[in-house]
């Protein structure tokens, strides 16, 4: 099921930005990533690298996936430390680690919910048994990164209830840095002028599939006009999906990802706010 879902180009192009935006509401994972990686200086380069790695694990051979996983494990060893300032419900000095089981579950959760949401918006609604099969594949995906299976909800209905509770929880919090920076990485990709109309359509789909609370936190305008445009766009794509040639609708998105990475490189990076006082 994971290969079926993530093999759709529309899913591969869009789920990552949605997951990034929702994921930024956990201050420990967000701030830890900002402090431990080059995500601040070259965020789109990092986004592209992550997208390519995940597509390789979902769609590539076992040998390709093993090479990616070994590289990611080495990178995750550097993601460890403590918050320099309070962030939401987390006090200054709270520890973070890429290998913290609860934080690994949160990272997996935003990927899992976003993959499902994009497939159902752009392709078709999954049956209960398909959702269950997809969740079991995501559990395996998490295990490949070292997440203990017993930390996660065992079934899709349990996961759905857990995720809804997390989204509603007051513990989810966007730091000032996340409020300023996460929407830039989600929506303001450095693409050529001729691709900006496509980017606007993609952003509409991402915004339309977000939980309402996430739109509220990031102050994303959404009303009847936006909802109508979103429904029309996704309905048109679902109808067209049935007549698209297989090689158009399915496959990896490397060449599209490379356009974004090249755009950032040509402009010399991405201006970002200082983390400093923006943690709290």
N, C-alpha and C positions, 0 to 999 in steps of 0.2 A: 504493500500500500504506500509506503514512503516513496519508493521509486516511481510509482504511478503518479502520486501527487507532485513530487518535486521534479519529475520529468517534464511537466508542463512549463513552457517558457514563461508564461504569464505569472505563474506562482514563483518561479525562480527569480524573476525580475523585481517582485514587489514584497515578498514576505519579510525580507531582511530589514527593510526600512521600518515596517510596522513593528517588528520585533524589537528593533533598536529603540524606538520611541517608547514603547511600553516598558522595556527593560530599564530605561533610564529612571524609572520611578522607584527603583531600589537603590538608595544612596550608597550602600556598601559596594555593590557591584559596579555602579557607575563611577564613583569617585576612585575606587581601586583601579579600575581600568584606565582612567585619566592619568592617575599618578604613576602607573607602572608601564605604560606603553607610549608609543608615539601617536596615539589617537588624536591628541590635541594639535600636533603640527601637520599631520597628513591624514585627516580623518577619512577621506574618500579612498585613499590608497589602502588604508586598513580595512575599510568596508569591502572593497573589491577583493582583497586577499581572503577575508573571511568568507565572502560569498563563493569564491572559487573553491576554497577548501571544503565547504559544506556540500557543494554540488559534487565534488569528487567523491566524498564519503557516501552520499546518497546514490550516485549514479555510476561511479567508476568501478574498477576491479578491486578485488581484495588487496592486491599488492599496492595499487595507487592509494587506497584508503589507509593502509598501514603506514605508508610513508608520511602522509599528511598528519595522521594521529601522533606519530613520533615527534614530528616537528612542533605540533601544537602543545604536546606535553612539556617539551623543553621551554617553550615560550611561557606557559602557565607557571612554571617554577619562579618566574620573576614577578608574578602578580601576587604579592604578599606584603602586608604592612598594617598600618593602623591609621585611622582618620586623624588628620591634624586638627580638625575642628568638628564640632557637633554637626550632624546632618540628619534632619528629620528626627526619627525616634532613636537614632544612634548617637551616643555620647562621644565627645572627643576621646580618642584613644581606642575606640572600638576596632577590633581586629578584622581584617578581610583577607581572604585567600581564594585563589582560583579553584582550590581543591576543597573548599568548605561545602559539604553535601547540600546544605540548605540553599546556598547561593548557586550551586550547580543546578539544583532543581528549578530555581527561578529562571535561570538562563534557558534551560530546556523548555520550560513552560511557555515562555513568550515565543519561542521558535515553533513549538507544537501548535499553539493556538493560532499563530499567524499563518502557518502552512495550511491548516484546515480552512481558516477563514478565506484565504485567497483562492483556494481551489473551489470552495462553494460559491464565491462571488463570481469567478471567471469561467468555471467549467460546469459544475452541477452540484447539487446537494448530495452529500454522502449519506448512505444508510447507517443505521445504528451499528450493524456488524462491521461496516467499512470504517466507521469512526473508531471502533474498538481495535480493529486490526492496525489502523494508523497509529493509535496511541501505543500499542504494544511495540511497534517499530520504533517509535520515538524513545520508548524506554530503553530499547537496545542501543539506539543512537547515544543516549546519555551514558550508558554503561561503557561504551567505547572510549569515552572521555574520562572515565573513572568514577562516575556517579554511582553510588550504591543503589541498587534497585529498590531496596526496602525503605528508602527515604521518600519515594514517590508514590502517589496514589496508584493502586493496583489496576484499576479499570478506568475506562473513559468516563463513565458517569461520575465516578469519584473525583477524577481530575477536573471535570467540568465544574462540579460544585466547589472544589478547592480553589480553582482559578477565579471563579466569581467572587468568592469570599476574599481572596487576595486583592482583587481589583477594588472592592468596596472598603478595604481596610484603611483606617487612618494612618497606618504605618507606611503606606506608600507615599512617597514625597519626592517632588522635583526640587533639587537645589537650584539656586539662582544660575549656576553655571549650566545645569541641565536644561533649564528653561530657555536659556539663550542659545545653547549649542546644539542640543539634540534635534530640534526642528530644522536647523540648517543642514545637518547631515541627512536627515530623512527626506527633505523636500527640495533643497537647493543644489542639485547636482550640477557640476560644471560641464554641461553638454553644449555642443555647437548650436548656433541659433536655429538651424533647421530642425533640431530635435526638441525644441522647447514646447511645442504644442503636444507632442507625445508625453513629455515630462509632466505637463499640466494634467493630462488625462490620467497618468499613473498616480499622481498625487491625489487626485479626486478619489480614486479607488482606495488608496491607502487610508485616507481620512474617513471615507465612508464605512470602512470595516472596523475602525477603532471603537472600543467601548466608549460610550458617551462620557464617562468620567475622565478618560484620558484626553479627549478633546477639550474638556473643561479645564483640566490642569494646564494644558499647553495653550489655552485661549485660542483654539482653532474654531473660527466661525462656522456654524452649521445650523441651517434652518431648512424650511420646506423647499426652497430653491435648490440648495446643494443636494438635499436628499433626492429630489426628483431627477437631477442630472446624474447622480450616482446610480440610481436604479435604471435609468435609461441606458447609460453606458455599459453597465455590467450585463443587462439583459441582451443588448446587442451583441456583446462579445460571446455570451453563452450560445446564442443562436448561430453566430458565425463559426463557432468552434466546431460544429458538426461537419462543416464543409471545408474547413482548412486542410491543406495537405499536411500529412503527419510531420514532415520535416520542418514545417513552418511553426506548428503549435508545440512540438515536443523537441527536446534537446537541451544542450547546455548553452549558457548565455555568455561565454567568455568574451566574444567580440563586443557585446553591449557593455559589459563591465569594463573592458579596456578603454572604451570611449570616455567613461567617467574618470578613470585613472589618468588618462592622457590629458584631459581637460585640466585636472588639478596640477599636473606636472607643468603644463604650459603656462599656467598663471603663477607658478612658484609657491604652491602651497595654499592653505586656507587660513585666513585670519580668524583667530579664535580668542575668546575672552580668557583672561588669566584665571587660573583655578582659585588660588589664594582665598580671599574672603568669600568667594562665590560658593564655597563648600557648604556653608551653614544655611 
